[in-house]
Amino acid sequence: MMSTDVIIVGSGIAALQLARQLQEHLNVIIITKNKVKDSNSYLAQGGIAAPIGILDKIELHTRDTMTAGCNHQSIEVVKNVIRDGKRIIEYLINDGAPFDRKADGDLALGMEGAHSIARILHSGGDQTGKYIVDYLLDSLTGKVRFVQEEMVCELLRNERGHCCGVKTMKSDGSIHHYFAPHVVLSTGGAGSIYSLSSNAPSVTGDGMALAFLAGAALSDMEFIQFHPTLLSLGTTSGGLVSEAVRGEGALLINDRGERIMEGVHPQLELAPRHIVAEKINSERNEGKTVYLDITPVKEFKTKFPSITKMCETHHVSLSDGKIPVTPGCHFTMGGVVTDEEGKTTVNGLYAIGEVACTGLHGANRLASNSLLEGLVFGERLAHHLITAKKNAASFTAAYHVSKSRGTAPEITFDPAELKERMMTDVGIIRNEQSLTNHLNWLKAQYLPYNADLDRLSQDEIQTYLMWVVSMMITQSALLRTESRGGHIRSDYPAENNTDWFKRRILLINENHQLKVVHDEQHKIEIYA
């Protein structure tokens, strides 16, 4: 058993920003189920959006974010995040963060989909995540302890219902406990519960499932962003082909040489992601192959070294200027409901980064807003925790964890089957029949929400948590009878602003049952 001031679960950009801000004030443990750099943040090819250009403004970035998110967000939340993000990015620039610059020394600002002006900062071309994660890691001191290759399998609560620590499991099955008055989920999204995904394989929604099982409210789980351009390898994907490639002028064409975005959207290749993904999907469903024509991009290999290496690894020649692409799961807009500091509906539990639903992204995330969100909420939560230090002696008395134990679940399905079913039935295009089919399959697994996971292996626990997340996504998608942003239903193809505008679907674990409610029917209390 080990105790500390703050436990952070996950090691992406939000987690590292939080640890960087806390390290001179509180003792911090970062726990990750793999290695520190096994995160979506480290894989991020795209950049960080911020209104720092001469002609750019906070209001303009806010408008673009609201438009991409189909106005499902709170405009005040969006404006405040972008305001704080601008300040943080300006600080990082002055601090020497490794952002790319032009020959004259000015920052090189790129263009991406749904942005009305070039405002994307990159590092190392298409290696922004790697560079920024390394930069943040280098800034950490010995006051931040890393616990690697331990999977958090339960959020511990005391007799008052406060989150007071975590239970972990190592690959050998051994169980360990860590206690703290503040537990922060920074575990990323759930992209890898789909068979085609840009996400790191380990990003399967653990934090979302753990928060749900611990009693936290989740929201907007039906809104899944499918990135339009993953490298297509037939029935599988080789990885992400950044939107920045289209920002540099690459065109989307089919095997007949036709530009597929003409007549679809005024921004063509740089339309919002759900529009581009839906169009590529429809072309592929008609039996056509879709390519990124990169011939308009000058010095492609220099600007996009990681994409070049990925293509070479998978024997995709760049000599003819065409990269075959397919949509795949990329980002989870929904997640654990938080306020503007990262506090959840469970006292002592916080969520930052993609695992959280902060009100920033709405129905569809604006490109390159995710790393910005991680930096902003990492700083905000640090400020809250530093100013809300708790008395260690009083907290020690709260270590008596009470939990009614369920039975050990029997995992009888292959997680690969769940991923394929998610892609087929809860993928880019959904309808009542496909969603009902998948929901019935999930229910047929007969898994409880109060399961005792101690006797399972790490892989089995991950599969169980994937099942929990799949249930949340599927039930939410079935209930929202409209198409909005990343949630597209063929049986309800239009936005329904009469019944669904600004209405959220909340998911709550009530008496070990998944309860689905509308936000106006259930008061959400965020704990101070």
C-alpha positions in Angstrom: 0.0 0.0 0.0 1.3 3.5 -0.9 -0.1 6.9 -0.3 0.5 10.3 -1.9 -1.2 13.6 -2.6 -2.3 13.1 -6.1 -2.7 10.0 -8.3 -2.8 10.6 -12.0 -3.9 7.6 -14.1 -2.5 7.9 -17.7 0.5 9.7 -19.1 -0.6 11.8 -22.0 -0.3 15.5 -22.5 -3.0 16.4 -20.0 -1.4 14.2 -17.3 2.1 15.6 -17.9 0.9 19.2 -17.9 -0.9 18.6 -14.6 2.2 16.9 -13.1 4.4 19.7 -14.3 2.3 22.3 -12.6 1.9 20.3 -9.3 5.4 19.0 -8.8 6.6 22.0 -6.6 3.5 21.8 -4.4 2.3 18.2 -4.1 3.6 14.7 -4.3 2.4 13.0 -7.5 2.3 9.4 -8.8 1.5 8.8 -12.4 0.3 5.3 -13.1 0.1 3.9 -16.6 -0.8 0.4 -17.8 2.0 0.3 -20.4 5.0 2.5 -20.8 4.9 6.3 -20.3 5.0 7.1 -24.0 2.3 4.6 -25.0 -0.4 7.2 -25.4 -2.5 8.9 -28.1 -0.7 12.2 -27.2 2.7 10.7 -28.2 1.2 9.4 -31.5 -0.4 12.8 -32.3 0.7 13.9 -35.8 -1.5 16.9 -35.9 -0.7 20.1 -34.0 -2.1 22.4 -31.4 -4.7 25.0 -32.4 -4.4 28.4 -30.8 -5.4 32.0 -32.0 -1.9 33.5 -31.9 -1.6 34.6 -35.6 -1.7 38.4 -36.3 -5.1 38.1 -38.0 -6.6 35.5 -35.6 -8.8 36.2 -32.7 -10.3 34.2 -29.7 -13.7 34.9 -31.1 -12.9 33.4 -34.5 -11.4 30.3 -33.0 -14.5 30.0 -30.8 -16.8 30.3 -33.8 -14.9 27.6 -35.7 -15.1 25.3 -32.6 -18.8 25.8 -32.2 -19.5 25.3 -35.9 -17.5 22.0 -36.0 -19.2 20.8 -32.8 -22.7 21.6 -34.3 -23.4 24.1 -31.5 -23.8 21.3 -29.0 -21.3 23.0 -26.7 -21.5 25.8 -24.2 -20.1 28.9 -25.9 -18.7 30.2 -22.6 -16.8 26.9 -22.0 -15.4 27.1 -25.5 -14.4 30.7 -25.3 -12.8 30.3 -21.9 -10.7 27.2 -23.0 -9.5 29.1 -26.1 -8.7 32.2 -24.0 -6.6 30.1 -21.5 -5.1 28.1 -24.4 -3.8 31.1 -26.1 -2.1 32.3 -23.0 -0.6 28.8 -22.3 0.7 28.5 -25.8 2.3 31.9 -25.7 4.0 30.9 -22.5 5.3 27.7 -24.0 6.6 29.5 -27.0 8.5 31.9 -24.7 9.7 28.9 -22.7 11.3 27.3 -25.7 8.8 24.6 -26.6 9.9 23.1 -29.9 7.3 24.5 -32.3 8.2 24.6 -36.0 9.2 27.9 -37.6 9.6 29.2 -41.1 12.9 30.2 -42.7 12.4 33.8 -41.4 12.0 32.6 -37.8 8.2 33.2 -37.6 6.0 30.4 -36.3 4.8 28.1 -39.1 1.0 28.0 -38.7 -0.8 25.3 -40.6 -4.4 24.9 -41.8 -6.7 22.0 -41.0 -10.4 21.0 -41.5 -13.1 23.4 -40.4 -10.7 26.1 -39.4 -11.2 29.5 -41.1 -7.6 30.6 -40.7 -4.2 29.0 -40.4 -3.6 28.6 -36.6 -2.1 25.1 -36.1 1.3 24.9 -34.5 3.4 21.8 -35.2 6.5 20.2 -33.9 8.8 18.1 -36.1 6.4 18.3 -39.0 3.9 15.5 -38.2 5.5 14.6 -34.9 3.9 17.2 -32.6 2.7 14.8 -29.9 6.2 13.2 -29.6 8.0 16.5 -29.4 5.6 18.1 -26.8 5.4 14.9 -24.7 9.2 14.8 -24.6 9.3 18.5 -23.8 6.9 18.0 -20.8 8.7 14.9 -19.6 12.0 16.7 -19.6 10.5 19.4 -17.4 9.5 17.0 -14.7 11.6 16.5 -11.5 12.1 13.6 -9.2 9.0 14.7 -7.2 6.9 13.0 -9.8 7.0 9.2 -9.5 6.1 6.9 -12.5 4.5 3.5 -12.0 4.5 1.7 -15.4 2.9 -1.5 -16.6 0.3 -1.6 -13.8 -3.3 -1.5 -15.0 -5.8 0.4 -12.8 -8.7 -2.0 -12.4 -10.8 -0.2 -9.8 -11.3 3.3 -8.3 -11.5 2.9 -4.6 -14.1 4.8 -2.5 -14.4 5.2 1.2 -17.6 4.9 3.3 -18.6 8.4 2.4 -18.4 7.6 -1.3 -15.3 9.7 -1.9 -12.7 8.4 -4.3 -9.6 7.8 -2.2 -7.3 5.7 -4.4 -6.9 3.0 -7.0 -6.4 -0.7 -7.2 -4.0 -1.9 -9.9 -2.9 -5.2 -11.4 0.4 -6.2 -12.8 0.8 -8.6 -15.6 1.6 -11.4 -13.1 -1.8 -10.9 -11.6 -0.6 -9.3 -8.4 -2.8 -6.6 -6.9 -1.6 -3.3 -5.5 -3.3 -0.3 -3.8 -2.5 3.4 -4.0 -4.3 6.0 -1.9 -4.6 9.8 -2.3 -7.2 12.4 -1.6 -7.2 13.3 -5.3 -7.4 10.8 -8.1 -7.2 12.1 -11.7 -8.3 10.1 -14.7 -6.2 11.1 -17.8 -6.6 7.8 -19.7 -7.6 9.1 -23.1 -10.5 8.0 -25.2 -11.9 4.7 -26.4 -10.9 4.6 -30.1 -9.4 1.1 -30.0 -12.7 -0.5 -29.2 -13.2 -0.2 -33.0 -11.4 -2.5 -35.4 -10.2 0.5 -37.5 -8.7 3.2 -35.3 -5.9 5.7 -35.3 -5.5 5.2 -31.5 -2.8 3.5 -29.6 -3.9 -0.2 -29.0 -4.1 0.4 -25.3 -6.7 3.2 -25.6 -9.9 1.2 -25.0 -11.9 3.5 -22.7 -10.6 2.1 -19.3 -11.0 5.4 -17.5 -14.5 6.0 -18.8 -15.6 2.5 -17.7 -13.9 2.8 -14.3 -15.5 6.2 -13.7 -18.9 4.8 -14.6 -18.5 1.8 -12.3 -17.4 4.2 -9.5 -20.6 6.2 -9.8 -19.5 9.1 -11.9 -21.8 10.5 -14.6 -20.8 10.3 -18.3 -22.3 12.2 -21.2 -22.2 12.5 -25.1 -20.9 9.0 -25.6 -22.7 8.6 -28.9 -20.5 11.3 -30.5 -17.5 9.4 -32.0 -15.2 11.1 -34.4 -14.0 9.0 -37.3 -10.9 10.5 -38.9 -11.3 10.5 -42.7 -7.8 9.4 -43.6 -6.2 6.4 -42.1 -3.7 4.5 -44.3 -5.8 1.8 -45.9 -4.3 -1.7 -46.1 -7.4 -3.4 -47.4 -9.4 -4.6 -44.4 -6.9 -3.1 -41.9 -5.2 0.2 -41.3 -1.6 1.2 -41.1 -2.1 4.3 -39.0 -3.1 7.9 -39.3 -2.5 10.2 -42.3 -2.7 13.6 -40.6 -5.3 16.2 -41.7 -2.3 18.5 -42.1 -1.6 16.7 -45.4 -4.9 18.1 -46.7 -4.0 21.4 -45.1 -0.9 21.5 -47.3 -3.0 20.9 -50.4 -3.5 17.2 -50.9 -6.7 16.2 -52.7 -9.2 13.4 -52.1 -9.8 11.4 -55.3 -11.3 8.0 -56.1 -9.8 5.4 -58.5 -11.5 7.1 -61.4 -9.5 10.3 -60.7 -12.6 12.2 -59.5 -12.3 14.8 -56.7 -14.9 13.4 -54.3 -15.4 16.5 -52.2 -16.5 18.7 -55.0 -20.1 19.7 -54.6 -20.2 18.2 -51.1 -19.0 21.1 -48.9 -17.6 24.6 -49.6 -14.4 23.8 -47.8 -13.8 20.7 -49.9 -11.1 18.5 -48.4 -11.0 20.7 -45.3 -14.7 20.3 -44.5 -15.5 19.1 -40.9 -14.3 15.6 -40.3 -17.6 13.9 -40.1 -18.6 15.2 -43.5 -15.3 14.1 -45.1 -15.4 10.7 -43.4 -19.0 10.1 -44.5 -18.2 10.9 -48.1 -15.1 8.6 -48.2 -17.2 5.9 -46.5 -19.9 6.2 -49.2 -17.3 6.0 -52.0 -15.8 2.8 -50.5 -19.3 1.3 -50.0 -19.7 1.7 -53.8 -16.6 -0.3 -54.3 -14.3 2.6 -55.1 -10.8 3.1 -53.7 -10.1 6.5 -52.2 -6.7 8.1 -52.3 -5.0 11.2 -51.0 -3.4 12.8 -54.0 -0.2 14.3 -52.5 1.3 15.6 -55.7 0.3 19.2 -54.8 2.3 19.0 -51.6 5.8 20.3 -52.0 8.6 18.4 -50.1 6.2 15.9 -48.7 8.8 13.6 -47.2 10.4 16.5 -45.4 7.2 17.9 -44.0 5.7 14.5 -43.0 8.5 12.2 -42.0 6.4 9.9 -39.8 3.8 9.4 -42.5 6.5 8.7 -45.0 8.0 6.1 -42.7 4.6 4.5 -42.1 4.0 4.2 -45.8 7.4 2.7 -46.4 6.9 0.3 -43.5 3.7 -1.0 -45.1 5.2 -1.0 -48.6 2.9 1.8 -49.9 4.9 3.6 -52.6 4.8 7.4 -52.6 6.3 7.6 -56.1 3.0 7.8 -57.8 1.7 10.5 -55.4 -1.3 8.5 -54.0 -2.0 7.2 -50.5 -5.0 4.9 -50.1 -7.1 6.0 -47.2 -10.1 4.9 -45.2 -12.0 6.4 -42.2 -11.3 5.0 -38.7 -12.2 5.8 -35.1 -10.2 8.7 -33.9 -11.7 10.6 -31.0 -14.3 10.3 -28.3 -16.1 13.6 -27.8 -18.0 12.3 -24.8 -16.7 11.0 -21.5 -16.8 11.7 -17.8 -18.8 14.8 -17.0 -16.6 17.5 -15.5 -16.8 21.2 -14.7 -14.3 23.8 -16.0 -11.7 22.6 -13.5 -11.9 18.9 -14.1 -14.0 17.9 -11.1 -16.5 15.1 -11.6 -19.7 14.1 -9.9 -17.7 11.9 -7.5 -15.9 13.7 -4.7 -12.1 13.2 -5.0 -12.3 12.1 -8.6 -11.2 14.3 -11.5 -10.9 13.8 -15.3 -8.9 15.7 -17.8 -8.1 15.2 -21.5 -10.1 12.9 -23.9 -11.5 10.8 -21.0 -13.5 13.9 -19.9 -16.6 15.6 -21.3 -15.9 19.2 -20.6 -18.3 20.9 -23.0 -15.6 22.0 -25.4 -16.0 19.6 -28.4 -19.7 19.2 -28.7 -20.9 16.8 -31.4 -17.6 16.9 -33.3 -14.1 18.0 -32.2 -12.4 20.8 -34.2 -9.1 19.5 -35.5 -6.1 20.1 -33.1 -8.2 21.3 -30.2 -7.5 18.1 -28.2 -3.9 18.9 -27.3 -4.9 22.4 -26.4 -7.7 21.0 -24.1 -5.1 18.8 -22.3 -2.8 21.7 -21.7 -5.6 24.0 -20.4 -7.3 21.5 -18.1 -4.0 20.2 -16.8 -3.1 23.7 -15.7 -6.6 24.5 -14.3 -6.8 21.3 -12.3 -3.4 21.9 -10.9 -4.4 25.4 -9.7 -7.5 23.9 -8.0 -5.6 21.1 -6.3 -2.8 23.4 -5.1 -5.4 25.8 -3.5 -7.5 22.9 -2.1 -4.8 21.0 -0.1 -6.5 18.6 2.3 -5.4 17.7 5.8 -3.4 14.5 5.5 -4.3 13.3 9.0 -8.0 13.5 8.3 -7.6 11.8 5.0 -5.7 8.9 6.5 -8.8 8.0 8.5 -10.7 7.6 5.3 -8.7 4.6 4.0 -11.3 2.1 5.1 -12.7 1.2 1.7 -16.2 -0.2 1.6 -17.4 -2.0 -1.5 -20.0 -4.8 -1.9 -18.3 -7.4 -4.0 -20.0 -9.0 -7.0 -19.1 -12.2 -8.7 -16.2 -12.7 -11.1 -17.5 -12.3 -14.6 -16.9 -14.9 -17.3 -15.5 -13.4 -20.4 -16.5 -15.7 -23.2 -16.1 -13.5 -26.3 -13.0 -12.4 -28.2 -12.4 -8.6 -27.9 -11.6 -8.6 -31.7 -15.3 -9.6 -32.3 -16.5 -6.7 -30.2 -14.3 -4.3 -32.2 -15.6 -5.6 -35.5 -19.2 -5.4 -34.3 -18.6 -1.8 -33.1 -17.2 -0.9 -36.6 -20.1 -2.6 -38.4 -23.1 -1.7 -36.2 -22.0 1.4 -34.2 -19.6 2.9 -36.8 -19.7 5.8 -39.1 -23.3 5.3 -40.2 -25.8 3.8 -37.6 -29.5 3.0 -37.6 -32.0 1.4 -35.2 -31.6 -2.1 -36.5 -27.8 -2.1 -36.4 -27.6 -0.5 -32.9 -30.3 -2.9 -31.6 -28.4 -5.9 -33.0 -25.2 -4.8 -31.2 -27.0 -4.0 -28.0 -28.6 -7.5 -28.0 -25.2 -9.1 -28.5 -23.8 -7.1 -25.6 -26.6 -8.1 -23.3 -26.2 -11.7 -24.3 -22.8 -11.7 -22.7 -24.5 -11.5 -19.3 -21.9 -9.4 -17.6 -22.7 -7.5 -14.4 -21.8 -3.9 -13.5 -20.7 -4.9 -10.0 -18.2 -7.6 -11.1 -15.3 -8.7 -8.9 -12.3 -8.3 -11.3 -9.6 -9.5 -9.0 -9.5 -13.0 -10.4 -9.3 -11.9 -14.0 -6.2 -11.3 -16.0 -5.2 -7.9 -17.3 -6.5 -8.8 -20.8 -9.8 -10.0 -19.4 -10.2 -6.9 -17.3 -9.6 -4.7 -20.4 -12.1 -6.8 -22.4 -14.7 -6.3 -19.6 -14.1 -2.6 -19.5 -14.4 -2.4 -23.3 -17.8 -4.1 -22.9 -18.9 -1.4 -20.4 -17.9 1.4 -22.8 -19.5 -0.3 -25.8 -22.8 -0.5 -23.8 -22.6 3.2 -23.1 -21.9 4.2 -26.6 -24.5 1.9 -28.1 -27.4 2.9 -25.8 -26.6 6.6 -26.2 -26.5 6.2 -30.0 -29.8 4.3 -30.0 -31.5 7.0 -27.9 -30.4 10.0 -30.0 -32.8 9.9 -32.9 -31.1 12.5 -35.1 -27.8 13.0 -37.0 -25.5 15.5 -35.5 -21.7 15.8 -35.9 -20.0 12.4 -35.3 -23.3 10.7 -34.7 -24.9 9.9 -38.1 -28.0 7.8 -38.4 -29.4 6.7 -41.7 -32.9 6.4 -40.3 -32.7 10.0 -38.9 -30.5 11.8 -41.4 -31.1 15.4 -40.2 -30.4 17.4 -37.1 -33.5 17.6 -34.9 -33.2 21.0 -33.2 -36.8 20.7 -31.8 -36.1 17.7 -29.6 -32.3 17.4 -29.4 -30.6 20.9 -29.6 -28.3 21.3 -26.6 -29.7 18.2 -25.0 -27.2 15.7 -23.5 -27.7 12.1 -22.8 -26.3 11.2 -19.3 -25.2 7.7 -18.3 -25.3 6.8 -14.6 -24.6 3.6 -12.7 -27.6 3.3 -10.4 -27.9 0.2 -8.3 -25.5 -1.6 -10.6 -27.7 -0.8 -13.6 -26.9 1.5 -16.5 -29.4 4.4 -16.3 -29.8 6.6 -19.4 -31.4 10.1 -18.8 -31.7 13.5 -20.4 -29.7 16.2 -18.7 -32.7 18.3 -17.8 -34.3 15.4 -16.0 -31.3 14.8 -13.7 -29.5 17.4 -11.8 -25.7 16.9 -12.1 -23.8 17.9 -9.1 -20.1 18.6 -9.5 -18.3 18.4 -6.2 -16.1 21.2 -4.9 
